[in-house]
Amino acid sequence: MQWRRRRVVVVLRKLLTCAICVIALMGLLSVRVHVFPSSKVSDLTDAYKLPTVTQQHELNLQKLSTEKKWTQELTPPHLSKEQAPPHLFKDPLSSHKLDGASGNLDFEKLWKSPSNRDFVPCVQPGSNYTAPDESRGYLLVHTNGGLNQMRAGICDMVAVARITNATLVVPELDKRSFWQDTSNFSDVFDEDHFIHALANDVKVIKKLPKDMYSASKVVMHFRSWSGLEYYQDEIASLWGEYQVIRAAKSDSRLANNLLPPDIQKLRCRACYEALRFSPKIEAMGKLLVDRMRSYGPFIALHLRYEKDMLAFSGCTHGLSDVESEDLKTIRENTAYWKIKDINATEQRSKGYCPLTPKEVGIFLTGLGYPSNTPIYIAAGEIYGGDTHMADLRSRYPILMSKEKLASVEELEPFSNHATQMAALDYIVSVESDVFIPSYSGNMARAVEGHRRFLGHRKTISPDRKALEGRKVSNRIIEMHKKLQGSPRRRRGPVSGTKGTDRFRSEEAFYVNPLPDCLCKRVSQNANASISMR
């Protein structure tokens, strides 16, 4: 009996000890939760609460810090505070203010692209289009001019190779022009992609086969703006006598209009799909675009005011006598520039001269772009440097270029190669929010056409003849409205014009690929009504 009592006491003691331990443990846990609340509990209780002013300010600072870190990765270290994206140096709250109604309207007016009216790229060949026929010979091409003159010429020669049943040897780039650029095709363009992309259209090879070195050859200066019959009859007939035809020039050798739809679509496929820039140029171009984007929406200004352009055109408005004489000497000493004696006043009155940097500044101001608008200068070295850029810079201080956006080390692979540097400007210009050329040269036309093809991105082309002199301020708003128009068909040549006059009266194929390579998208409702008929 005594033994049983002792056993009960032991059990009770153990139960009491366990109870005390449980109570103590619970006490410790309650203290820990009170002092160190878990984030999960906090999230549940505060999830639907708006932040206080202090908390919002801290959030804005955190957001700005993240944004600053991202832009610092895009902005090279050599940029000064004045050149870096302006939002990095504003108060974090004021820099994120919302625009009012009028501000939004102004933003749309300045930056919104015109409607594409449902016109979309349509470059695929028709149902009767076949693989290239058996080759009758080899077409060698010596391109001429700058980057965009060569690009257009290469696309035309792709079409010529198709028309004449030729095997196209990868074209040779111009190394003898004003720029003396030693770049090869593969330095500027993605050669392998070019060959593969055209495999169903034209046979393209990198080099002429060795067994063709001693074959019969002929050098031809193809007639400018020639149509289908010229190449089918006169050029194709040469295959009976020669195995290799060498095109001495490539620019403007094919008509802009009245060609079969499949040939026109082939030109578009060559230009906008096959003729891609080399990987290193594409990568650097994308980097420049990203760095410009860190400033916000931006204008790409093709400021055609380099020494070679002014010398070639004879445009000397606003230049000193010494500068004018310098340009005249360059023109006279450049053998392949045929026209030597040029009346500068007459050139300008006809609209054949670029706007000066000062006039561009007046034009942009008249259009309503504020002084803090980021502008990318797509150009080579501006003639006269800071002397002629001072007025434009005083109106628009955020003037950037590839040389400012990238370090010397980043640009080193492209330096001393004008064609590759121009390719970087081309990429930024095509991707810009607004493109404005000061002169309708080869690059301006090529970029304008490419932007049309990609969805009618906003391009403003000043009417230089109408804006000459004091007429600038009177015509700006009227011109701006005119340039917001919907897609339109390509303009053909003026009847009876020849040579240069024909070229100036006709809209080039690569300026406006409508109607050949842009088609009206058929709506679903239209498809439904068609299927019910």
C-alpha positions in Angstrom: 0.0 0.0 0.0 2.8 2.4 0.9 4.6 1.4 -2.3 1.5 2.5 -4.3 1.3 5.9 -2.6 5.0 6.6 -3.4 4.3 5.7 -7.1 1.4 8.1 -7.3 3.5 10.9 -5.8 6.3 10.3 -8.3 3.8 10.5 -11.2 2.3 13.7 -9.9 5.7 15.3 -9.5 6.5 14.4 -13.1 3.2 15.8 -14.3 3.8 19.0 -12.3 7.3 19.4 -13.7 6.1 19.0 -17.3 3.3 21.5 -16.7 5.8 24.0 -15.3 8.1 23.5 -18.3 5.2 23.9 -20.8 4.1 27.2 -19.1 7.7 28.5 -19.1 8.2 27.6 -22.8 4.9 29.3 -23.8 6.0 32.4 -21.9 9.3 32.6 -23.7 7.6 32.1 -27.1 5.1 34.9 -26.4 7.9 37.3 -25.6 9.8 36.4 -28.8 6.8 37.0 -31.0 6.1 40.4 -29.4 9.6 41.6 -29.7 10.4 40.2 -33.2 7.1 40.1 -35.2 7.4 38.1 -38.4 7.2 39.8 -41.8 4.4 37.5 -42.7 2.1 38.8 -40.0 3.1 42.4 -40.8 2.2 41.9 -44.5 -1.2 40.6 -43.6 -2.1 43.5 -41.4 -0.7 46.3 -43.6 -1.4 45.0 -47.0 -4.3 47.3 -47.8 -2.9 50.4 -46.1 -1.8 53.4 -48.1 1.8 54.5 -47.2 2.2 57.7 -45.2 4.0 60.7 -46.7 7.2 59.7 -45.1 6.9 56.1 -46.3 6.0 57.3 -49.8 9.1 59.5 -49.9 11.3 56.5 -48.8 9.7 54.4 -51.6 10.4 57.1 -54.1 14.0 57.3 -53.0 14.3 53.5 -53.3 12.8 53.6 -56.7 15.1 56.4 -57.8 18.1 54.5 -56.4 17.2 51.5 -58.4 16.6 53.6 -61.5 19.9 55.4 -61.0 21.7 52.1 -60.7 20.2 51.0 -64.0 21.1 54.2 -65.8 24.6 54.2 -64.4 25.1 50.9 -66.2 24.0 52.5 -69.4 25.8 55.8 -69.0 29.5 55.6 -69.6 31.8 57.0 -66.9 33.3 59.7 -69.1 30.0 61.7 -69.2 29.8 64.8 -67.0 26.9 65.7 -64.8 25.5 68.0 -67.4 25.6 65.3 -70.1 24.1 62.5 -67.9 20.4 61.9 -68.0 18.8 64.9 -66.3 16.3 62.9 -64.1 19.3 61.6 -62.1 19.9 65.1 -60.6 16.3 66.2 -59.9 14.4 65.8 -56.6 12.9 62.3 -56.6 9.4 63.6 -56.0 9.4 66.5 -58.5 10.9 64.3 -61.2 7.9 62.0 -61.2 5.1 64.6 -61.3 2.2 63.8 -63.6 1.5 66.1 -66.5 -1.8 68.0 -66.7 -4.3 67.6 -69.5 -2.5 70.2 -71.6 0.8 68.6 -71.0 -0.5 65.2 -72.2 -1.9 66.8 -75.3 1.4 68.5 -76.0 3.2 65.2 -75.5 1.0 63.5 -78.0 1.4 66.3 -80.5 5.2 66.2 -80.3 5.9 62.5 -80.0 2.9 60.4 -81.2 3.4 58.7 -84.6 0.7 59.1 -87.2 -1.8 56.2 -87.8 -0.6 53.5 -90.1 -4.2 53.1 -91.3 -3.8 49.3 -91.0 -0.9 49.2 -93.5 1.5 46.4 -92.6 4.5 44.8 -94.3 3.7 42.3 -97.0 6.9 41.1 -98.6 6.3 37.4 -99.2 6.3 36.4 -102.9 3.2 35.4 -104.8 2.0 31.8 -105.2 3.6 31.5 -108.7 7.1 32.5 -107.4 9.7 29.8 -107.9 13.2 29.0 -106.7 15.9 30.6 -108.7 16.5 29.1 -112.1 19.8 27.5 -113.1 22.5 30.2 -113.1 23.7 31.5 -116.4 26.8 33.3 -115.0 28.2 35.3 -112.2 27.4 38.9 -111.3 30.2 40.9 -109.6 29.1 44.2 -108.1 31.3 47.2 -107.2 29.1 49.4 -105.0 29.6 53.1 -104.9 28.9 56.0 -102.5 28.3 56.1 -98.7 26.6 53.5 -96.6 23.0 54.1 -97.6 23.8 54.6 -101.3 25.5 51.2 -101.2 22.7 49.6 -99.3 20.1 50.6 -101.9 22.5 49.6 -104.7 23.0 46.1 -103.2 19.3 45.5 -102.9 18.8 46.6 -106.5 21.6 44.2 -107.6 19.9 41.3 -105.8 16.8 42.0 -108.0 19.0 42.3 -111.1 20.6 38.9 -110.3 17.1 37.4 -110.1 16.0 39.0 -113.4 19.1 37.9 -115.3 19.4 34.4 -113.7 22.8 35.2 -112.3 24.7 34.0 -109.3 25.5 37.0 -107.2 28.9 37.3 -105.7 28.8 39.2 -102.3 29.2 42.8 -103.4 32.4 44.8 -102.9 32.0 47.9 -100.8 33.3 51.3 -102.1 36.9 51.9 -100.9 37.7 54.8 -103.2 35.2 57.4 -102.2 35.7 60.5 -100.2 35.9 58.6 -96.9 38.6 56.1 -98.0 37.0 53.4 -95.9 38.7 49.9 -96.1 35.6 48.0 -94.6 34.6 44.8 -96.3 31.1 43.5 -96.7 31.4 41.3 -93.6 32.7 44.2 -91.5 29.4 46.1 -92.1 26.8 43.5 -92.8 26.0 40.0 -91.5 27.4 38.1 -94.6 26.1 34.6 -93.7 22.6 35.9 -92.9 22.5 37.8 -96.2 23.3 34.6 -98.1 20.9 32.3 -96.2 18.0 34.9 -96.2 18.1 35.1 -100.0 18.5 31.3 -100.6 15.0 31.0 -102.1 15.4 34.1 -104.3 19.0 34.3 -105.6 22.1 32.1 -105.3 24.7 34.2 -103.4 28.3 33.1 -102.9 31.1 34.8 -101.0 33.8 34.7 -103.7 34.1 34.1 -107.4 35.2 30.5 -107.9 38.9 30.1 -108.8 38.1 28.4 -112.1 36.3 31.6 -113.2 39.3 33.8 -112.7 40.3 33.3 -116.4 36.7 33.2 -117.7 35.4 35.7 -120.2 34.4 38.9 -118.4 32.8 42.2 -119.3 32.5 45.4 -117.2 29.1 47.1 -117.6 27.8 50.5 -116.6 24.1 49.6 -116.2 21.8 52.3 -117.4 20.3 54.4 -114.6 16.6 53.7 -113.5 16.3 50.9 -116.0 13.2 48.6 -116.2 12.6 44.9 -116.6 13.0 44.9 -120.4 16.5 46.4 -120.3 17.9 43.7 -118.0 16.0 40.8 -119.6 16.9 41.8 -123.2 20.2 43.8 -123.2 22.0 42.5 -120.1 20.8 38.9 -120.1 21.8 38.5 -123.7 25.4 39.0 -122.7 25.5 35.5 -121.1 25.9 34.1 -124.6 29.3 35.7 -124.8 30.5 36.2 -121.2 30.5 34.1 -118.1 31.1 37.0 -115.7 29.5 40.4 -115.7 30.9 43.1 -113.5 28.6 46.0 -112.6 30.9 49.1 -112.3 28.3 51.0 -110.3 25.3 50.0 -108.2 23.4 53.1 -107.4 20.1 54.0 -109.1 20.4 51.2 -111.7 16.9 50.0 -111.3 13.6 51.8 -111.8 11.5 52.8 -108.8 8.2 51.9 -110.4 6.5 49.7 -113.0 8.3 46.5 -112.0 6.6 43.1 -111.3 5.3 42.9 -107.7 7.5 39.9 -106.9 10.6 41.9 -107.9 9.6 44.8 -105.8 8.9 42.5 -102.8 12.3 41.0 -103.3 13.9 44.4 -103.0 12.1 44.9 -99.7 13.2 41.5 -98.4 16.7 42.3 -99.3 16.6 45.7 -97.7 14.7 45.1 -94.5 15.3 41.4 -93.8 18.5 40.1 -95.6 20.8 43.1 -95.3 21.3 43.1 -91.6 24.2 44.8 -89.9 27.1 42.8 -88.5 26.6 41.5 -84.9 29.2 43.9 -83.5 27.5 46.9 -85.1 24.0 45.7 -84.1 25.2 45.3 -80.4 26.8 48.7 -80.3 23.8 50.3 -82.0 21.4 48.8 -79.4 23.7 50.1 -76.6 23.5 53.6 -78.0 19.7 53.4 -78.3 19.4 52.2 -74.7 21.6 55.0 -73.4 19.6 57.6 -75.3 16.4 56.1 -73.9 17.6 56.8 -70.4 17.0 60.5 -71.2 13.4 59.8 -72.2 11.7 60.2 -75.6 14.3 61.6 -78.1 14.8 63.1 -81.5 17.4 61.7 -83.9 18.6 64.7 -85.9 20.4 63.9 -89.2 22.4 67.1 -89.3 23.9 66.9 -92.7 26.5 69.6 -92.2 29.8 67.8 -92.8 32.7 69.0 -94.9 32.2 66.5 -97.8 28.5 67.3 -98.1 28.9 71.1 -98.2 31.8 70.8 -100.6 29.9 68.5 -103.0 26.7 70.6 -102.9 28.4 74.0 -103.0 26.3 75.2 -100.1 28.1 78.0 -98.3 25.3 80.0 -96.6 26.4 81.2 -93.2 30.0 80.3 -93.7 33.0 82.6 -93.7 34.9 83.4 -96.9 37.8 81.3 -95.7 35.5 78.3 -95.1 33.8 78.8 -98.5 37.1 78.8 -100.3 38.2 75.7 -98.4 35.1 73.8 -99.6 35.7 75.0 -103.2 39.2 73.7 -103.1 38.0 70.3 -101.9 35.4 70.1 -104.7 37.9 71.0 -107.4 40.4 68.5 -106.1 37.9 65.6 -106.0 38.2 64.1 -109.5 35.0 62.0 -109.5 32.8 65.0 -108.5 31.8 66.2 -112.0 30.3 69.6 -111.2 32.9 72.1 -110.1 31.4 75.6 -110.6 28.3 75.9 -108.3 26.2 79.0 -107.5 25.6 78.7 -103.8 22.7 81.2 -103.8 20.9 79.4 -106.6 21.4 76.0 -104.8 19.9 77.3 -101.7 16.9 79.1 -103.3 16.0 75.8 -105.0 16.1 73.9 -101.7 19.2 71.9 -102.6 21.1 72.9 -99.5 20.8 71.5 -95.9 19.4 73.7 -93.1 22.2 75.2 -91.0 22.4 74.1 -87.4 21.0 77.5 -86.4 18.0 77.1 -88.7 17.4 73.6 -87.3 17.2 75.1 -83.8 14.6 77.7 -85.0 12.6 74.9 -86.7 12.5 72.7 -83.6 11.5 75.6 -81.4 8.7 76.6 -83.8 7.4 73.0 -83.8 7.1 73.3 -80.0 9.8 71.0 -78.7 11.0 72.3 -75.3 14.6 73.1 -74.6 15.1 70.0 -72.5 14.3 67.7 -75.4 17.1 65.1 -75.8 18.6 65.1 -79.3 20.9 62.6 -80.9 23.1 64.1 -83.6 23.3 61.5 -86.4 26.2 62.9 -88.3 29.9 62.9 -88.9 32.1 65.8 -87.8 30.2 69.0 -88.1 32.0 71.5 -90.3 33.2 74.4 -88.2 32.6 72.5 -85.0 31.4 74.6 -82.0 31.3 77.8 -84.1 28.3 76.6 -86.1 26.7 74.5 -83.3 26.6 77.2 -80.6 23.2 78.6 -81.5 21.6 75.1 -81.7 23.2 74.1 -78.4 22.0 77.2 -76.7 18.4 76.3 -77.6 18.8 72.5 -76.9 21.7 71.8 -74.5 21.1 68.0 -74.4 22.8 67.3 -77.7 24.2 63.8 -77.7 26.2 61.8 -80.3 27.8 58.3 -80.4 31.1 60.0 -79.3 29.4 61.3 -76.2 27.3 58.3 -75.4 30.1 55.8 -75.8 33.7 55.8 -74.5 36.7 55.9 -76.8 37.4 52.2 -76.0 33.8 51.2 -77.0 34.0 53.1 -80.3 37.6 52.0 -81.1 36.6 49.0 -83.3 34.5 51.3 -85.5 36.8 54.4 -85.6 38.5 55.3 -88.8 35.7 53.4 -90.7 33.1 56.0 -91.8 30.7 53.3 -93.1 30.6 51.5 -89.8 30.2 54.7 -87.8 27.3 55.7 -90.2 25.7 52.3 -89.5 25.6 53.1 -85.8 23.8 56.4 -86.6 21.4 54.6 -88.9 20.4 52.2 -86.1 19.7 55.0 -83.6 17.8 57.0 -86.2 15.5 54.1 -87.1 14.8 53.4 -83.4 14.3 57.1 -82.4 10.9 58.5 -81.3 11.1 61.2 -83.9 13.5 61.4 -86.9 14.3 64.8 -88.4 16.7 65.2 -91.4 18.1 68.6 -92.2 18.7 67.4 -95.8 17.0 64.8 -98.0 20.1 62.8 -98.8 20.6 59.1 -99.1 20.6 58.4 -95.3 17.5 60.6 -94.7 15.6 58.8 -97.5 16.7 55.3 -96.3 15.8 55.9 -92.7 12.5 57.5 -93.6 11.5 54.5 -95.7 12.7 52.0 -93.1 10.6 53.8 -90.4 7.6 53.7 -92.8 8.1 50.0 -93.3 8.2 49.4 -89.5 4.9 51.1 -88.8 5.0 54.7 -90.0 7.1 56.0 -87.2 7.1 59.7 -86.9 9.4 61.5 -89.4 9.5 65.3 -90.0 11.2 66.4 -93.2 11.5 70.2 -93.5 10.6 71.7 -96.8 13.9 73.6 -97.2 12.8 75.6 -100.2 9.7 76.9 -98.4 11.6 77.5 -95.1 14.4 79.4 -96.8 15.3 82.7 -95.1 12.5 84.6 -93.2 9.9 82.1 -94.4 10.9 79.7 -91.6 8.6 81.0 -88.8 5.6 81.4 -91.2 5.6 77.8 -92.5 6.5 75.6 -89.6 3.0 74.9 -88.1 1.4 74.4 -91.6 4.2 72.0 -92.5 4.0 70.1 -89.2 0.3 69.3 -89.8 1.0 68.3 -93.4 3.6 65.8 -92.2 1.2 64.1 -89.8 -0.8 62.6 -92.8 -1.7 59.0 -93.3 0.2 56.5 -95.5 0.3 57.5 -99.2 1.4 55.8 -102.4 4.9 56.4 -103.8 5.2 59.5 -106.1 6.3 58.7 -109.6 8.6 60.8 -111.9 7.4 64.0 -113.6 6.7 63.3 -117.2 9.5 64.3 -119.6 12.2 64.7 -116.9 15.6 63.1 -117.3 18.8 62.5 -115.4 19.1 64.4 -112.1 15.8 66.2 -112.6 14.1 62.9 -113.0 15.8 61.6 -109.8 14.6 64.7 -107.9 11.0 64.6 -109.2 10.5 60.9 -108.4 10.2 59.4 -104.9 12.8 56.7 -104.5 11.6 53.1 -103.9 13.4 52.9 -100.5 11.8 56.2 -99.3 8.3 54.8 -99.6 7.7 51.0 -100.1 3.9 51.6 -100.5 2.2 50.1 -102.4 4.6 47.3 -103.3 5.7 46.1 -99.8 2.9 47.6 -97.5 -0.6 46.2 -97.7 -3.9 47.1 -96.1 -4.6 44.6 -93.3 -8.0 42.9 -93.9 -10.1 43.1 -90.8 -11.8 40.0 -89.2 -15.3 41.5 -90.1 -14.3 41.8 -93.7 -13.0 38.2 -93.7 -16.3 37.0 -92.2 -18.4 38.8 -94.8 -16.2 37.4 -97.6 -16.5 33.8 -96.3 -20.4 34.2 -96.2 -20.6 35.2 -99.8 
